[in-house]
Structure formats: C-alpha cells, structure tokens
Amino acid sequence: MGMDMEVTELLTFPALLALLVFVLSVPFITKFVKTRKHPNLNLPPGSLGWPVIGETFEFLRRGYEGEPELFIRERMEKYDSRVFKTSLLGEPMIMFCGAAGNKFLFSNENKDVQVWWPTSVRKLLRSSLVTKVGYEAKTMRKLLMSFLNPEALKNYLAKMDTVACCHITNHWQGKEDVLVYPTVKLYAFELACCLFASIEDAILVFKLSPQFDEFLKGVISFPINLPGTRFHRAMKAADAIREELKLIIKKRRVDLEEKRASPTQDLLSYLLVTSDSSGRFLTEKEIIDNILLLLFAGHDTSRSVITSVIQYLGRMPHVYEQVLEEQLEISKGKEAGQLLQWEDIQKMKYLWNVASEVMRLSPPVTGSYREALNNFTYAGYTIPKGWKLSWSTSSSHKDPAFFPDPDHFDASRFEGAGPTPFSYAPFGGGPRMCLGQEFARLEILVFMHNIVKRFKWWLLIPNEKFLHDPMLKPSKGLSIRLQPLQI
C-alpha cells in the first residue's frame, strides 16, 4: 500500500473537475451517508474526514513527503494505539495497528476478513491473483507458487546472476557517477521480463519500461478515468502492455507446438501448459493479467529495496565492509566467471540481515487492505461487515516493544530466531503473503553480491529524502560516486 498521487496534481483543473464528478457520483455518496447513519455502533475512534474524500489528501501528502508513518502514528496517539477509523480512497476504513493487528488480519483470512484492494487496483489488474478470493485465489496461488517457490527458482539462479553481471558491466562499469534508482530499475525490469516471459529484445524492454512506470503511478489512486488523471494514464498503459503480451502469447503457443520453446523456460510457458489442481487451465486473459501483475510486482518492490540498501551502505561504511567481507569469502575459490550456486545464496546471511533491517526501517510498501466478511469485535470495538480494513508496516516495525531504539540501524536484530512473529511484515503475512517473496530475496542478494564486489561508493546527496509514490523511492534518484575495487 503506497502513496500514489501528488497533491499538486490534484490542484490542476482537469483533476479538480474529475474529482468533482467523482464526489457527485451517487453510489459513493450513498455509501458514505449510510456509513454515518450508525451512531450507535461502538466503532473505533477516529475521523472519517470529508465526504468521500475522507482523509485521503493527508494520507497521500504524508507519503509524498516521505513520512507515511506519521499519518498512522498521529492517529494512534490521538485515538487508540491498537485501532482507529479513517476514510481513504472513497472507503470508510479501519486501521489495525501493531503486531497484534497484523496477527489478527493475517490469521483470519477467509474467516472474518478477506483480501480487498481499492477500485483502481481491481480495474488495472482485473482477473489476476490480487482480485481473487477464497477457493479461486487458493488454486491460482498454488499454480503460480509452483514456479515461484525456492525449489523452482533454483533453476533460474544462473540466469539471474548472468543478467546482474551484464547489467553492471553495461550500466555501472566505467562510470564515475550513477543515478541509482532509474539504473536499478533497468536491471529489475530486464530480469522480470526475462524470467517471466523471456522478453529479451532490448527494444521491446525499452518500449515497455515507461508504460510500466505510468501503470505503477495509477495503481493506488482515485479511479477517475478521465484525461489528465493518473488513473487514466495507467489504464492506457495497461492496455498497451496487454496488447504486447497478447502478441507474445500468440507466438509462444506456436513455438511450444513446434518445439522451439520449452514448457519450463519461463512463467509464461509454464502457465500455458499447466492446469491448476482442479484440472482447469487459465484463460488467456488470466495469464496476461497475472504476467502483468508479476512484471509489476517482480521489479518495482525489488528496485526500491536495492536502492535503499545502496543508500544505507553508503551511509555506513562499517556495514559495507562487513557485507564486502562476506561476499568475498563466498567468491573465494571460484573460478573467474563462475556463476553463483544455490549454496552461495545460503551463505549470504549477513547481507540478508542488512537488507531485512533496511526493509524494517524503510519498507518499500506501507501495508495492504482487507474487507470485513462479518460483524466482529476487536479491541472492544465493533467492526461492521463490509468495512474496509488496513494494516501498516510502520506501526509494528517502529514499535520499541519489539525493536528497542527502533530508529537505530542494527542488522543483528535478525540473527537467530529473529523478530517476534507478526512484528516484521515487509512481505505481509498469512495466506496472502507476497507471492514473490523468495524471488525478491534472490533478486536483491544476487544484485548486491555483484555490485559490492566491484565498487565502493559515496552518496552525493547524503540526506536525500525518500518518498512513497506509490513505492518508496529517492526524491532525486539517489546519485552516487563509484570507486572500482581492486581485488
């Protein structure tokens, strides 16, 4: 759950006009009026803000200023540290806070709650896994996990390492200064295109990349499909990407039939030839929507985390030196050009502890959403059926009860058994935990292993602010100065 819309965009005439149309639409007004007609319910304390708009502007503003946790923290302090009500993106919403809130939501999937996403997400990702619930979600998730589980990903580790090495050679080597965020985006997007759909044509990748940027910016937004809005641009971008994927699928079917493509070469081939547990094959529309989902999720979260790790290592030379020592030890004894093996990944314990602490302090996303399936009681308050629910990474990641001196960087928090269950949730939890968690872990570790071995770096803007739009990103792209290592 990230921030997606600049307040300045909302002040343009087309956007204001679109917002007016949105506010005056009868279904949304009716829903909000009904919400306010329940004074006798023992709802959690909080404010619903303006009709329909609610507290969305403040929510978005905090994210765009790089302080999304303040929206949560201020209301936890003002109302109740366990739970409060608000209204976001046209929906009355209950915000569950802390590890206890995470535990309740993650443990009650398909019981008292089920996954829910704003209208913008549902319209953009259509028939993909994120819009499915219940048995349908379970079977689709199982099918996708057959490709994304650790055992399956072992087969793609060499390709990941090759893509990372080539990317660094082409875009980092020989450079004095690098703008990290857009450069890492190239790696993450190239890798996702390669592993999910064998898209390796540089021209096509270059064509798709800006379309994905437009798509991403509209994922969490007011669903106003009028020119001038982010949602409209995102819809157009998604349609263009789908057309490209249709052409790729058409060609792949022929290639599979004529044995020019392998059923296991990527996720696309796998979905075309594999049925779910009930024997049903995904429709072409479902395959396209799930490839679109994974191309989006498989590159954007990772580029955010990699960029943040590079920033933290630039700030803390002593941590960088420990990471370097571990990676050099892994490389010792390997022949020149020998690719990473699965056992090498398992040795990157300190590097992953560092990445985990970075995600605790600077999570790439700020949470996600659920919907109440029944009326139920939580923390002594009534949660009405149909209300939208949300949880926040920052409310538990910065809780001193679980992470003493929570603003201090300390990778040792993740040694041994690690954090208390439900206190650390950068990938969510429960049955709806991020499908690509293991893929992201490999992507981050492989890239950082290769970059740390080849360069040391300095931040050219040491205190650069990171903001959510909707994913965490540096406001100026994170410019660094490189020094090649002589090892």
Summary of the structure (lengths in Angstrom):
residues: 487
radius of gyration: 22.6
end to end distance: 41.6
largest distance: 72.2
contacts: 1597
relative contact order: 0.16
helix: 55%
strand: 11%
